[in-house]
Amino acid sequence: MAEYINLEDGIGRVMGNRKLYRRMLKLFLEAKEPAELENAIAEGNSTAAGEAAHAIKGMTGNLGMRPLFDLSSRLTEECRNGTADPDTVAAFQEALRGTREEAAAAAEELED
């Protein structure tokens, strides 16, 4: 069972179109926003970090990636309030790693 991605939910969000969902997973895996978020946090740029976290929130919400969605939401709010909590950042990074692993496996599994 997947810990980070609810495939049934994600596929349901694209009305059962597995090919489209696979394409969206691949786009998620290629997304630049996670690196932008990491760089913005390292530079102390809470505005840019908040924007990147918000973009990740949108992607993950549409793909059934609830743990990463929740952490992206939290980071978005923290950045809007001035700074990201190190514990939230660490939890986000762990969830991102796990989500990417599951997304890569799911994209491969959904190949026709």
C-alpha positions as CSV (number, residue, x, y, z in Angstrom):
1,M,0.0,0.0,0.0
2,A,1.2,3.4,-0.9
3,E,2.1,5.8,2.0
4,Y,2.3,9.0,0.0
5,I,0.0,8.7,-3.0
6,N,-3.6,7.6,-3.1
7,L,-3.7,6.3,-6.7
8,E,-7.4,5.7,-6.7
9,D,-8.1,9.3,-5.7
10,G,-5.6,10.7,-8.2
11,I,-6.9,8.7,-11.1
12,G,-10.4,9.6,-10.1
13,R,-9.5,13.3,-10.3
14,V,-8.8,12.8,-14.0
15,M,-12.0,10.8,-14.5
16,G,-10.3,7.5,-14.7
17,N,-7.9,8.5,-17.5
18,R,-4.8,6.5,-16.5
19,K,-2.8,7.7,-19.4
20,L,-3.4,11.4,-18.4
21,Y,-2.6,10.6,-14.8
22,R,0.6,8.9,-15.8
23,R,1.6,12.0,-17.8
24,M,0.8,14.2,-14.8
25,L,2.9,12.0,-12.5
26,K,5.8,12.4,-15.0
27,L,5.3,16.2,-15.0
28,F,5.4,16.2,-11.2
29,L,8.7,14.2,-11.2
30,E,10.2,16.9,-13.6
31,A,8.8,19.9,-11.7
32,K,11.2,22.7,-10.9
33,E,9.3,24.0,-7.9
34,P,10.8,21.6,-5.2
35,A,14.3,22.9,-6.1
36,E,13.0,26.4,-6.2
37,L,11.5,25.9,-2.7
38,E,14.7,24.5,-1.3
39,N,16.8,27.3,-2.8
40,A,14.4,30.0,-1.5
41,I,14.5,28.6,2.0
42,A,18.3,28.4,1.9
43,E,18.4,32.1,0.8
44,G,15.8,33.1,3.4
45,N,13.4,34.3,0.7
46,S,10.1,33.6,2.3
47,T,8.1,35.1,-0.6
48,A,9.7,32.9,-3.2
49,A,9.5,29.9,-0.9
50,G,5.8,30.5,-0.3
51,E,5.1,30.8,-4.0
52,A,6.9,27.5,-4.7
53,A,5.2,25.7,-1.8
54,H,1.8,27.0,-3.1
55,A,2.6,25.6,-6.6
56,I,3.5,22.2,-5.1
57,K,0.3,22.3,-3.1
58,G,-1.7,22.7,-6.3
59,M,0.1,19.8,-8.1
60,T,0.0,17.4,-5.2
61,G,-3.7,18.1,-4.5
62,N,-4.6,17.2,-8.0
63,L,-2.6,14.0,-7.9
64,G,-3.9,12.4,-4.7
65,M,-0.6,13.1,-2.8
66,R,-2.2,14.1,0.5
67,P,0.8,14.0,2.9
68,L,2.8,16.3,0.6
69,F,-0.3,18.5,-0.1
70,D,-0.7,19.0,3.7
71,L,2.9,19.8,4.2
72,S,2.9,22.2,1.2
73,S,-0.1,23.9,2.7
74,R,1.7,24.3,6.0
75,L,4.8,25.6,4.4
76,T,2.8,28.1,2.3
77,E,1.3,29.5,5.4
78,E,4.5,29.6,7.4
79,C,6.3,31.4,4.5
80,R,3.5,33.9,4.3
81,N,4.0,34.5,8.0
82,G,7.7,35.2,7.5
83,T,9.6,31.9,7.9
84,A,9.4,28.2,7.5
85,D,9.8,26.0,10.6
86,P,12.8,23.7,10.2
87,D,10.7,20.7,11.4
88,T,8.1,21.4,8.7
89,V,10.9,21.7,6.1
90,A,12.4,18.3,7.2
91,A,9.0,16.6,7.1
92,F,8.3,18.1,3.7
93,Q,11.7,16.9,2.4
94,E,11.0,13.3,3.7
95,A,7.5,13.3,2.2
96,L,8.8,14.7,-1.1
97,R,11.4,11.9,-1.3
98,G,8.8,9.2,-0.6
99,T,6.3,10.8,-3.0
100,R,8.8,10.9,-5.8
101,E,9.7,7.2,-5.3
102,E,6.0,6.3,-5.3
103,A,5.3,8.5,-8.3
104,A,8.1,7.0,-10.3
105,A,6.9,3.5,-9.5
106,A,3.2,4.4,-10.3
107,A,4.1,6.0,-13.6
108,E,6.0,2.8,-14.6
109,E,3.1,0.6,-13.4
110,L,0.6,2.6,-15.4
111,E,2.6,2.2,-18.7
112,D,0.6,0.6,-21.4
